[in-house]
């Protein structure tokens, strides 16, 4: 999966002091949508967007990475299942898995919707907001077979 990391400007330039020898390992939580994954900032928010067509489905998932952006060997367990919500259920159907780690969004009608994910890990709340634009279904013609026709000479 291709990773795209978005860093908010207020987090740039914040590093541990060089004399600090004991570095705590931090859990990083990512929201993955298709080929894009974005790191969720503790007690902060990330805003993303995606586009899909009516009748198409987008898979949404949380990915847990360590301080080196590598998948956690043991997946951290959220304090409770992640909460998925949306503003306009008439635009897309949002169905979250029972454990809250994944969800699917299926385009129902042309328009825009906003999905929000809230997950708590180790007492830290992570929030992500995602806008979705659903395009109207465009009928397409697909070649499914060929035939031979006889025409008079």
DOSE-586734 format. One line per field, with one value per residue: chain; residue in three letters; x, y, z of N, C-alpha, C in turn. Coordinates in steps of 0.2 Angstrom, whole numbers, m for minus. Atoms other than C-alpha are relative to their C-alpha. Layout:
<recs>
chain (A|...)
resn (ALA|...)
npx (X|...)
npy (Y|...)
npz (Z|...)
capx (X|...)
capy (Y|...)
capz (Z|...)
cpx (X|...)
cpy (Y|...)
cpz (Z|...)
</recs>
This chain:
<recs>
chain (A|A|A|A|A|A|A|A|A|A|A|A|A|A|A|A|A|A|A|A|A|A|A|A|A|A|A|A|A|A|A|A|A|A|A|A|A|A|A|A|A|A|A|A|A|A|A|A|A|A|A|A|A|A|A|A|A|A|A|A|A|A|A|A|A|A|A|A|A|A|A|A|A|A|A|A|A|A|A|A|A|A|A|A|A|A|A|A|A|A|A|A|A|A|A|A|A|A|A|A|A|A|A|A|A|A|A|A|A|A|A|A|A|A|A|A|A|A|A|A|A|A|A|A|A|A|A|A|A|A|A|A|A|A|A|A|A|A|A|A|A|A|A|A|A|A|A|A|A|A|A|A|A)
resn (UNK|UNK|UNK|UNK|UNK|UNK|UNK|UNK|UNK|UNK|UNK|UNK|UNK|UNK|UNK|UNK|UNK|UNK|UNK|UNK|UNK|UNK|UNK|UNK|UNK|UNK|UNK|UNK|UNK|UNK|UNK|UNK|UNK|UNK|UNK|UNK|UNK|UNK|UNK|UNK|UNK|UNK|UNK|UNK|UNK|UNK|UNK|UNK|UNK|UNK|UNK|UNK|UNK|UNK|UNK|UNK|UNK|UNK|UNK|UNK|UNK|UNK|UNK|UNK|UNK|UNK|UNK|UNK|UNK|UNK|UNK|UNK|UNK|UNK|UNK|UNK|UNK|UNK|UNK|UNK|UNK|UNK|UNK|UNK|UNK|UNK|UNK|UNK|UNK|UNK|UNK|UNK|UNK|UNK|UNK|UNK|UNK|UNK|UNK|UNK|UNK|UNK|UNK|UNK|UNK|UNK|UNK|UNK|UNK|UNK|UNK|UNK|UNK|UNK|UNK|UNK|UNK|UNK|UNK|UNK|UNK|UNK|UNK|UNK|UNK|UNK|UNK|UNK|UNK|UNK|UNK|UNK|UNK|UNK|UNK|UNK|UNK|UNK|UNK|UNK|UNK|UNK|UNK|UNK|UNK|UNK|UNK|UNK|UNK|UNK|UNK|UNK|UNK)
npx (4|m4|1|m1|1|2|m2|2|m5|m2|m4|m7|m5|0|m4|m2|m7|m5|m3|5|m2|6|5|6|3|7|4|3|6|1|6|m1|5|m3|m7|m2|1|m2|m1|5|m4|4|4|0|5|m2|5|m2|6|0|6|2|6|6|m1|m6|m2|m7|m2|m3|m3|m5|m6|m4|m7|m5|m4|m4|5|1|6|m1|m1|7|4|3|7|3|3|6|0|0|6|1|6|0|5|6|1|3|m5|m4|1|m6|1|m7|m1|1|m5|m2|m6|1|7|0|5|3|4|7|2|m5|0|m6|2|m6|m1|m5|m2|m3|m2|m4|m5|m5|2|m1|5|m2|6|m1|6|m1|6|1|4|3|2|5|m2|0|0|m6|1|m6|0|0|m1|m1|4|m1|6|0|3|1|m5)
npy (m6|m6|m5|m7|m2|m7|m2|m7|m5|m1|5|0|m3|2|6|1|m3|5|3|5|6|5|m2|4|2|m2|4|m4|2|m2|2|2|0|2|0|m6|1|m6|1|m3|m4|0|m6|m5|2|0|m1|3|0|5|m1|6|0|3|7|2|0|m2|3|m5|4|m3|4|m2|0|m2|m6|0|1|7|3|3|7|1|m5|m2|1|m6|1|2|0|m7|m2|m3|m3|m3|m5|1|7|1|0|7|5|1|6|1|6|0|m2|m7|m1|m1|m2|m1|m6|2|m6|1|m5|m6|m5|1|2|m1|5|m1|6|m2|6|m1|5|m2|m6|m5|m1|m2|m2|m1|m2|2|m2|4|m2|6|m2|4|6|m1|6|1|5|5|6|6|5|m1|4|m1|m2|1|m5|2|m3)
npz (0|1|m5|0|m7|0|m6|m1|m1|m7|m3|3|m4|m7|m1|m7|m1|2|m6|m3|2|0|5|m1|6|1|4|5|2|7|3|7|5|6|0|m4|m8|m3|m7|m4|m5|m6|m2|6|5|7|5|7|5|6|5|3|4|m2|1|m1|m7|m2|m6|m5|m5|m4|0|m5|1|m5|1|6|5|1|m3|m7|0|m3|1|m6|0|m2|m7|2|7|3|2|6|1|6|0|4|2|7|5|0|m6|m4|m4|m4|m3|m7|m5|1|4|7|2|7|2|7|3|1|4|1|m6|m4|m7|m4|m4|m6|m4|m6|m3|m6|m1|m6|m3|5|5|6|4|7|3|7|5|5|5|4|6|3|4|7|4|5|4|m1|5|m4|5|8|5|7|4|8|3|7|3)
capx (0|7|8|5|8|0|9|0|10|9|18|33|49|44|58|64|79|95|101|86|92|76|65|47|40|24|10|5|m13|m16|m32|m31|m42|m38|m20|m19|m15|m14|m7|m20|m13|m17|m30|m29|m39|m35|m46|m46|m58|m62|m73|m83|m97|m115|m115|m97|m89|m74|m65|m60|m48|m37|m19|m8|11|26|38|47|31|31|16|14|20|5|m9|m14|m31|m42|m49|m66|m72|m69|m84|m89|m102|m108|m118|m129|m134|m144|m128|m118|m121|m108|m106|m93|m87|m91|m74|m73|m57|m64|m80|m86|m95|m106|m112|m131|m134|m125|m119|m107|m106|m94|m87|m79|m69|m65|m54|m46|m30|m20|m31|m27|m41|m38|m50|m51|m64|m66|m77|m84|m90|m102|m104|m119|m119|m114|m120|m106|m106|m95|m90|m95|m95|m92|m102|m102|m114|m118|m121|m127|m113)
capy (0|17|29|47|56|73|83|98|114|116|99|103|106|98|85|78|87|80|77|66|49|39|40|34|23|31|22|30|28|29|30|21|24|15|19|34|32|47|48|53|66|63|75|84|82|77|82|72|69|55|54|39|35|30|11|10|6|13|3|13|6|11|5|6|10|12|26|21|20|1|m9|m14|m32|m33|m23|m11|m13|2|6|4|1|16|26|30|43|53|69|63|45|48|51|35|20|19|2|0|m17|m23|m20|m3|m5|m5|2|3|18|14|29|30|47|62|74|76|69|70|55|56|43|44|31|30|21|21|35|46|52|52|60|60|69|64|73|62|67|55|57|52|35|37|23|15|3|m13|m25|m42|m52|m52|m59|m62|m54|m59|m45|m46|m44)
capz (0|m5|10|10|26|29|43|50|51|70|72|61|70|86|91|107|115|109|128|131|131|135|120|123|110|103|95|78|72|53|43|26|12|m4|m8|4|23|34|52|65|78|96|102|85|69|51|36|20|5|m8|m23|m28|m40|m36|m33|m30|m13|m4|10|25|38|53|52|67|65|76|78|62|52|52|55|74|77|89|84|98|105|106|123|114|97|85|82|64|60|45|41|27|26|10|0|5|16|30|38|52|57|74|81|73|64|47|38|20|11|m4|m15|m15|m23|m30|m17|m3|14|29|38|56|65|83|91|109|111|128|134|119|107|89|77|58|47|29|15|2|m15|m24|m42|m52|m60|m78|m90|m99|m113|m111|m125|m119|m136|m155|m169|m187|m199|m217|m228|m247|m259)
cpx (4|m2|1|m1|m1|2|m3|5|2|4|7|5|0|4|2|7|5|4|m4|2|m5|m5|m6|m2|m7|m3|m3|m6|m1|m7|1|m6|3|7|3|m1|3|0|m5|4|m4|m3|0|m5|4|m6|2|m6|2|m6|m2|m7|m6|1|7|2|7|1|4|3|5|6|5|8|4|3|4|m5|m1|m6|2|1|m7|m4|m3|m7|m3|m3|m8|m1|0|m7|0|m7|0|m5|m6|0|m3|5|4|m2|6|m1|6|0|m1|5|2|6|m1|m8|0|m5|m2|m4|m7|m3|5|0|6|m2|7|0|5|1|3|2|5|5|5|m2|0|m6|2|m6|2|m7|2|m6|0|m5|m3|m2|m6|2|0|0|6|m2|6|m1|0|0|1|m4|2|m6|1|m4|0|6|m2)
cpy (6|5|7|3|8|3|7|5|1|m6|0|3|m2|m7|0|4|m5|m3|m5|m6|m6|3|m5|m2|2|m4|5|m3|3|m2|m1|0|m1|0|5|m2|7|m1|4|3|m1|7|6|m3|0|0|m3|0|m6|1|m7|1|m4|m8|m3|0|2|m3|5|m5|4|m5|3|m1|2|6|1|m1|m7|m3|m3|m8|m3|6|3|m1|7|m1|m2|0|7|2|4|4|4|6|m1|m7|m1|0|m6|m4|m1|m6|m1|m8|0|2|7|2|1|3|0|6|m2|6|m2|5|5|5|0|m1|1|m6|2|m6|2|m7|2|m6|2|7|6|0|2|1|1|2|m1|3|m5|3|m6|3|m4|m6|2|m7|m1|m6|m5|m5|m6|m6|3|m5|1|1|m1|6|m1|3|5)
cpz (0|6|m2|6|m1|7|1|2|7|3|m3|5|7|1|7|1|m1|7|3|m2|0|m4|1|m7|m1|m5|m5|m3|m7|m2|m7|m4|m7|0|4|7|3|8|4|6|6|2|m5|m5|m7|m4|m6|m4|m5|m4|m2|m4|3|m1|1|8|2|7|4|6|5|0|6|m1|5|m1|m6|m6|m3|3|7|m1|3|0|7|1|3|7|m1|m7|m3|m2|m7|m1|m7|0|m4|m3|m7|m6|0|6|3|4|3|2|7|5|m2|m4|m7|m1|m8|m1|m7|m2|m1|m4|m1|5|4|7|4|5|6|3|6|3|6|1|6|3|m5|m5|m6|m4|m7|m3|m8|m4|m6|m5|m4|m6|m3|m4|m8|m4|m4|m4|0|m5|4|m5|m7|m4|m7|m4|m7|m3|m8|m3|m6)
</recs>
